[in-house]
Amino acid sequence: MDTVVLAYSGRLSTAVCVHWLKYKMGMRVIAFIPNIGQAESLEPSGELAIEGGADISNVKDLRSRFATHYILPALRAGAISVSGSHLANALARPLIVEEMVKIAREEGARFLAHGYDREGNDQLRFATSMAMLDNNLKVISPLQEARLSSRKDLLAYAEKYDLPIWDEPAETTIERIENLWGVSSQWHCAQNTWDPAPDDVYTLTCDPAQAPEEPENLEIGFEKGQPRSLGGVKKDPVAIIQELSRLGARHGVGRLEIVENRLIGVKRREFYESPAASLLHTAHKALEGLVLGDELRRFQVYMSQKYGEVVYNGMWFSQLRESLDSFFKSSQSRVSGKVRVRVLRGQCWATGVQSVYSRYQPTLSEHLRQRHSTVDATKGYLDLLSFARESETAHWLGE
């Protein structure tokens, strides 16, 4: 009997996948249930998987690995998608696949399976990541092979076989994916790009119009481009992200509505909520502005865009992504300090920044203003360099 490792959520789609793999394909099914920061408890999912036909349910807490090895490197690189999202789903998929490959090797499985539809990005990210990690494994897409292409089809299948699933109303029109870095939602009843979305498309963040009228200030500490403290207190990455997510959500920070290009070429309306990511990217960018030279910052813009593109396209395990990480590890060596951020009614901005590597030199600026009227620009610049050397700042100007 062949063994398959299935990425399982307990939702309707994966409940159908378990039944189809077990009773239609005759396979031994291992339901893998990763904890990557979802709000709901995952223990009931494991019970549902067994009740629905899975031979083994494997629940694993991956939050620390997700934050440390996926989220923080992307934050250090300033990586976002071309449409402005913070890549929560794109960062989570390679982690899930990486763990599934490990389980497959331990259990002697030859197949990995998922419940993604044919129009989504995640099916391609899944297949690409798996191929890069172990090309001997094969991917099964039960919903596609069984030609269950709509929610109506899935509900009919579940009703026919009396499948155990989460309490999902039949009239549900909004599908959500949640993890530590944010929530993405799809409104399946969207017929055009003009009609306003229903209020319940957002579940994590407060409506900015209903947010507190008074601003709130917070202080985020960074070391080499990565957050290490809140309010002067050192915390682990998961705690930092969770605390900032709660604070930002309370003030309506991190909402994004876009028409996004999917990897297969179609456009879809997408709704994102990423309060922690919004706060951290804002603070990180402000600190970079204080400590990085102009040429490095200009070049880094391109590298950040490329990093976001690589992640979005499912190429996390590529040599290119590893090489980009090496670049950012070097470029961020002095991005250490603290940033004060203010949040108010859906907005966040830096109101103060401090670092031992600060390039802000009031005396140098004053000297430049005094020399600004010089007729000989070359002589003025050379004179400025001389002053910089005396001020022990020549290594900054000579970058």
N, C-alpha and C positions, 0 to 999 in steps of 0.2 A: 504494500500500500504506500503510495507516494505521500509525502508530508509537505504541507504548505504553511508558511507563516503569513498571517493576515494582519494588516494594520486595522485595528478594531476600535470603534468609538462607542458602540452600543446604540448608535442612532440607526434609523431605518435602513440606510444603504448598506451598512456593514452587517446588520442582522440578516439581510437577504443574502449577502455574500457568504456568511457562515453556512447557511442552509444549502445554498447552491453548491458550494465546494464539498460539503460533507455528503449530501444525499443525491446530488446530480452527478458529481464527478467521482464520488467514492474515495475522497482523500482524508487523511488525518490532518485535522486543522488545529494549528496553534494560534490563538487569538492574542496578539501583542497589543497591550494597552499602555501607551506611554503617558506619563504625567509630565507635561511641558508647561504647566501653569494654568490649566483649565479651572474654572470656578467650581464645577461640580465634583463631588466625590467619585473616585474611579472604582472603588470596591464593588458597587452594584453592577458596573459594566462587566467585571470579571464573572460575576454570578450569572448575568444575562447571557454571556458568551457560552458558558457551559450548558445553561438551560436551552440555548438555541442550537446546540449540536457540536460546539467546539470540544476537542479532546483535552486541551490545556488552555488555561488563561494565564498570561504572563503580564502582570502589572509592574511597571518599573518607574521610579522617580528619576527623571532626567533633567529636572529644573536647574540644578547646579551646573551640569555639563552644558546645557543649552545657553545659560547666561555667560559662563566663562569662556567657552570655546567657540561659540557662534555669535551671540549677540554683541559681546564686547569688542571682538575684532572688527565687526562691521561698524560699530559706533566709532571706534578709533579711526577707521577709514573714512568716516563721514558718509557712509554708503546709504543712499535711498534710491528708489526706482525713478525712472524718467518721469513718471506721473506724480511723484511726490510721496508715495507710501513708504513706510519704514521697513518693508520686507519681512514682516512677521512670519507669514506662511512660508516664504521662500527660504528663510533661515532654518525653520523647523524641519522641513522635509528631509534634508540630507542627514540630520541627526537621527530621525526616526528610521531611515533606511539603513544607516550605519549599524544601529542596534539590531535591526531585523536580520541583517547579514550575519551578525555574530550568533544570533539564536539559530539561524538556519544551519550554520556550521556545527554548532553544538548538538543539534537535534538530527543532523543528517538530512535536512530538507533540501529539495532541489528547486522549490518554487517559492516565490514571494507573491502576495496578492494585495490588492487595494480596492477601495470602493469609490474611486474617483470617476467622474463622467468624462466623456470624450472631448468635451469643450473646455475643460479646465486646464490650468497650467500645471497642477500638481501631478497629473498622470505622466507628463513629460519629465518633470523634475525627479519623480520616482524612478522612472526607467533609466534616465541618464545617470543618476547617482548609483543605482544598483550595478549598471554596466561598468562603471569606473571602479567599483569596489570588488566585484566578483562577476566576471562575464560568464561564468559557468551556470549561474542561477538564471531561472526563467521567470518572467513576469506574467501573472494571470490577472486579467481585468474582468471579473465575473459579470459586472453590470453590462459591459460592452458585449461580452461573448453571449450572454443570455438575452441581449437586445432589450434590456430594461432601461429605456432612455428617459423616462419621465417619472415624476413623483407619483402620478396616477398609476403607472405600471408597478412601481415599488409597493404602493399601498395594496394593490390588488394581489400581488404575490404574497405579501405578509398576511393578508386576510385569508387567503386560500390555505396557507400552511400554519396559520395561527402562531405566528412568530412573536417571541417576546422582544419588545423594544422599549426605549424610553417613551415617556408620555408625550407624544408628538401629535398635536391636533391635526386632523386630516386637512383642515383649511389653512394650515401654515403656509405662508408665502415668502417668508424670510429665512434664509439659511445662514447660519453663523459658524465661523471657525475661530476658536479662541486659544491663545497661549499667553505666556508670560509677557511677550513684547507687544501684544495688542489683539484687537478683535477685527475681523473682516466679515462683512455681511453682504449678501446678495438678495435683492428684491426680485423675486421671480415673476411678479405681475407687472414689472416695468415694461410698458409697451413703447415708450419713447423716452427722450431725454429732457422733456419739458415738465411733465407732471411732477409735483413735489412728492417726495417719499413720505411714507407714514411715520409718525413720531416714534413708533416702536422699532424702527430700523436701528436706532442707537440704544444700547442697553447698558454700556459701561459708564459713559460720561453723562454728566448733567447738561441739560440745555443751557448754553451760555446765557440766554436771556433770564433764566431762573437761578443762575449761580449767585454766590454771595456778592454783595455790593462792595465789600471791603477787600482790598488786595491782600495777598499773603506772600511773604518773602521766605526764601529758603537758600541755604548755602550748600553747594556741591563741591566736594574736593576731588581733584584728579591727580593721578600719577601716571606719567607717560601715556597720556591720552585716554585713560580708562578711569571711571569713577571709583573712588575708594571710600568716601565718607559723606555723611549728611549732617549738617549742623555741627561740624567738627568732630563727629563721632564715627570711627571706622566701622564699616558694616560690610558684610559679604554681598556679592553682586545681586543675588536673588532678593535679599532684604531691601537693597537700595531700589531696585526696579519696582518691587511691590509697594513700597512706601510712596515712591513718586507717582506710581499709577493711581493710588488712592487719592493723593493730594491733587493731582492734575485732573482726575475725573470729577472731583468735587467742584472744581472751577470750570468745567466744560472744556478743558484743554485737549487738543489732539484729534479733533474731528476732521475728516476729509471725505468729500464726495467727488468722485471723478468718473469719467468715461475712460476705461482702461483698455489698452491693446493686449489681448492674450497672445500666448506664444503661437497658437495655431492661426492667428490672423484676425479673429473676430473681435468686436468691441463689446464691452459689457459695462453697465453701471455698477460701480463698486462703492461701498461705504466702509470707511476705516475709523477705528478709534485706537489711538496710541498715545495716551497721555505721558507715560514715562519716557517713551522714545522722543517725544516732542521736547520735553524739558531737558533731557540729556543732550540732545543734538544742539539745542539752543545754547546751553552752557558750554559745551565743547567747542563750538564755533567761536564763541566770545573769547575763550582762553587762547585758542589758536591765533586770533587776531592780535593778542598781546605779545606772544612769544615767538611767532614764526616770521621769517623774512618774506618780503614781497614776492621774490622769484619762486621760492619754495611753495608759497600759498597758491600762486597762479598755476604752477605745474600740478599741484596736488588736486586742483579742481578736476582736471582731466582724469587723474588716477582714481579719484572718488567715484566719478561717473562710471568708469570702467568696472570698478569693484561692484557697484550696484547692478550693473548690467550682467556681470558674471553670475552673481547670486540669483538674480531674477530668472536667468535662463537655466538654472539648475546645474551650473558648472562648479559647485562648491569644491569638489574633489579634484579639480583640474590643477595642473602645474601653474597655470596663469594666476589662479586665486592664491596659491601658496607664494608665488613670486610677489604679488601685490601686497600680501601680508608682510613680507620681508621689507618692502619699501616703507610701509607705514610704521613698522616697528622702529625703523631708523628715523623717519621724519618726525615721529611723535616723542622722541627721547626727551625733549624739553617741555612737552605740553603737560606741565605739572603746576598745580596751584589751586586756587579756589575761586568760585564764581557765585555771586549773589544773583538770584533770579526772582523776578516778581511775576505772580500769576493773577489775572483778573479777567473775568467774563470771557473765557475762551482764548485769551491771549497770554503769551509768556515772553519775557524779554530780560536780558541781562542788565542789571543796574550797577554792577561793580565786579571787578576782576583783579586778581592779585597773583603774582608769581615771582619767585626768586630769579626766574629767567626772563623777566620783563624786558622788553626792548623800548619801553616808554622812557624817554630821557628829556625832561623839561629843559635842562641846561643846554643840551644839544640843539633843541628846537629854538631856544632863545638866541643861541650863537648864529644859527642859520638865518633867523630873521634880521639880525644885525648886519649880516654880510649880504643880504638879499639885493642891496642896491649896487653891488659891485659891477663894473663894466665888463671886466674879464671873467666870463663864466668859468673857464677852465681854472684860472687862478683861484676863483672863489671855491670851487669844488676841492682843489688840492689843499686849500687852507682849511676847509672843513674836515678833510681826512686827517690833517695834522692835529686838529683839535680833538678828533675822535680818538686818535692814538693816545693823546694825553689823558683822555677820559676813559681809557681802557675799553673802548667800544669798537676798535678797528675790525675785530673779527665779525662784528655784526654787519658793518657797512661793506666789508669785503666778501660777503657770502656769495 
